Amino acid sequence: MMQMVRRGFGIFAIALCAIAATRSASVAADANFAGTWVIAGTISNPAGGEYIQPTCTFKVDGKALSGSCVGPHGMGSVDGSVDGDTIVFNYDRIATSDVSRDAKLTFRGQVDSSGVLRGQWKDSTIEDTVGVFVGLKKQ
């Protein structure tokens, strides 16, 4: 199971990076986080880990962030903040299938010069484990 999660995340992350590499515009010091982002993340732990792939729509008002995320197995609201090229947000996931559970997912990342959002995330139901994620803004 974990190998399938890693393989799925790896393929998705490679695809996101390939798309981002084809972009010619660089990201300014103040990234524009408003809009729709496709996120892919994984956490590995002895219990088997977790893979997520939500699509998140963000609204930005000054440095305040709000919005929502919808994924294959969950959906919920988002709140957080932005500062330059850095974003920090909480996704209050409500499980929509039996392969997921309600949780607060906390993300912290930065947009690089190719427009790819990269960072770490935490699931409130998995103690002492931090995962990685990548995200790409939909055009």
C-alpha positions as CSV (number, residue, x, y, z in Angstrom):
1,M,0.0,0.0,0.0
2,M,2.7,2.5,1.0
3,Q,4.6,1.8,-2.2
4,M,1.5,2.6,-4.2
5,V,1.1,5.9,-2.3
6,R,4.7,6.8,-2.9
7,R,4.5,5.8,-6.6
8,G,1.3,7.8,-7.0
9,F,2.8,10.9,-5.3
10,G,6.0,10.6,-7.2
11,I,4.3,10.5,-10.6
12,F,2.1,13.4,-9.7
13,A,5.0,15.5,-8.3
14,I,7.0,14.8,-11.5
15,A,4.1,15.9,-13.6
16,L,3.7,19.1,-11.6
17,C,7.4,19.9,-11.9
18,A,7.4,19.2,-15.6
19,I,4.5,21.6,-16.2
20,A,6.1,24.3,-14.0
21,A,9.4,24.0,-15.8
22,T,7.7,24.9,-19.1
23,R,6.5,28.3,-17.6
24,S,8.7,31.2,-18.7
25,A,7.4,33.8,-16.2
26,S,9.2,33.9,-12.8
27,V,7.3,34.5,-9.6
28,A,7.7,37.9,-8.0
29,A,8.7,38.4,-4.4
30,D,5.0,38.7,-3.5
31,A,3.4,35.5,-4.9
32,N,-0.3,35.7,-6.0
33,F,-1.9,32.9,-4.0
34,A,-5.4,33.9,-5.0
35,G,-7.0,31.3,-7.3
36,T,-7.1,27.5,-7.6
37,W,-4.2,25.2,-6.7
38,V,-3.8,21.5,-7.2
39,I,-1.9,20.1,-4.1
40,A,-0.3,16.7,-3.7
41,G,1.1,15.5,-0.4
42,T,2.3,12.5,1.4
43,I,3.2,11.5,5.0
44,S,5.1,8.3,5.7
45,N,5.0,6.6,9.0
46,P,5.1,3.1,10.5
47,A,1.3,2.9,10.4
48,G,1.2,3.2,6.6
49,G,1.1,7.0,5.9
50,E,-1.3,9.2,4.0
51,Y,-1.6,10.6,0.5
52,I,-3.7,13.6,-0.3
53,Q,-4.6,15.4,-3.5
54,P,-7.0,18.2,-2.9
55,T,-7.8,21.1,-5.2
56,C,-7.9,24.3,-3.1
57,T,-9.4,27.7,-4.0
58,F,-7.8,30.6,-2.1
59,K,-9.0,34.1,-1.6
60,V,-6.5,36.7,-0.3
61,D,-7.4,39.9,1.5
62,G,-4.2,41.7,2.5
63,K,-2.3,39.0,4.3
64,A,-5.4,37.0,5.3
65,L,-6.2,33.8,3.4
66,S,-9.5,32.0,3.2
67,G,-11.1,29.5,0.9
68,S,-11.9,25.8,0.6
69,C,-10.4,22.5,-0.6
70,V,-12.0,19.5,-2.2
71,G,-10.3,16.1,-2.6
72,P,-11.1,12.6,-3.6
73,H,-11.9,11.7,0.1
74,G,-12.6,15.0,1.8
75,M,-13.6,18.6,1.7
76,G,-13.6,21.7,3.9
77,S,-12.7,25.3,4.7
78,V,-9.3,26.9,4.6
79,D,-7.9,29.8,6.7
80,G,-4.4,31.1,6.9
81,S,-2.0,33.8,5.9
82,V,0.4,34.9,3.1
83,D,3.6,36.8,3.4
84,G,5.6,37.4,0.2
85,D,6.2,34.0,-1.3
86,T,5.2,32.1,1.8
87,I,1.8,30.6,2.6
88,V,0.5,29.0,5.9
89,F,-2.9,27.5,5.9
90,N,-5.2,25.1,7.8
91,Y,-7.5,22.9,5.9
92,D,-10.4,21.6,8.1
93,R,-11.0,18.4,6.3
94,I,-14.4,16.7,6.6
95,A,-14.1,13.0,5.4
96,T,-16.4,12.1,2.5
97,S,-15.4,8.5,2.3
98,D,-14.4,5.7,4.6
99,V,-10.7,5.8,3.5
100,S,-10.3,9.2,5.1
101,R,-11.1,10.9,8.5
102,D,-11.9,14.3,9.8
103,A,-8.7,16.2,10.5
104,K,-7.0,19.6,10.6
105,L,-4.3,19.6,7.9
106,T,-1.7,22.4,8.4
107,F,0.5,23.5,5.5
108,R,3.5,25.8,5.2
109,G,5.2,26.4,1.9
110,Q,6.9,28.7,-0.5
111,V,6.5,29.4,-4.2
112,D,9.8,29.0,-6.1
113,S,10.8,30.9,-9.2
114,S,9.1,28.4,-11.5
115,G,5.7,28.8,-9.8
116,V,5.7,25.5,-7.9
117,L,4.5,25.6,-4.3
118,R,6.6,23.3,-2.1
119,G,6.5,22.7,1.7
120,Q,5.6,20.6,4.6
121,W,2.2,19.6,6.1
122,K,0.9,18.0,9.2
123,D,-2.3,15.9,9.8
124,S,-3.7,16.4,13.3
125,T,-4.6,12.7,13.6
126,I,-1.0,11.6,12.9
127,E,1.3,12.5,15.8
128,D,4.9,13.5,15.5
129,T,5.0,13.1,11.7
130,V,5.5,15.8,9.0
131,G,4.9,15.2,5.3
132,V,5.9,17.1,2.1
133,F,3.7,18.6,-0.5
134,V,3.8,20.3,-3.9
135,G,1.2,22.5,-5.5
136,L,0.6,24.1,-8.9
137,K,-1.7,26.9,-9.6
138,K,-4.3,26.3,-12.3
139,Q,-4.1,28.8,-15.2
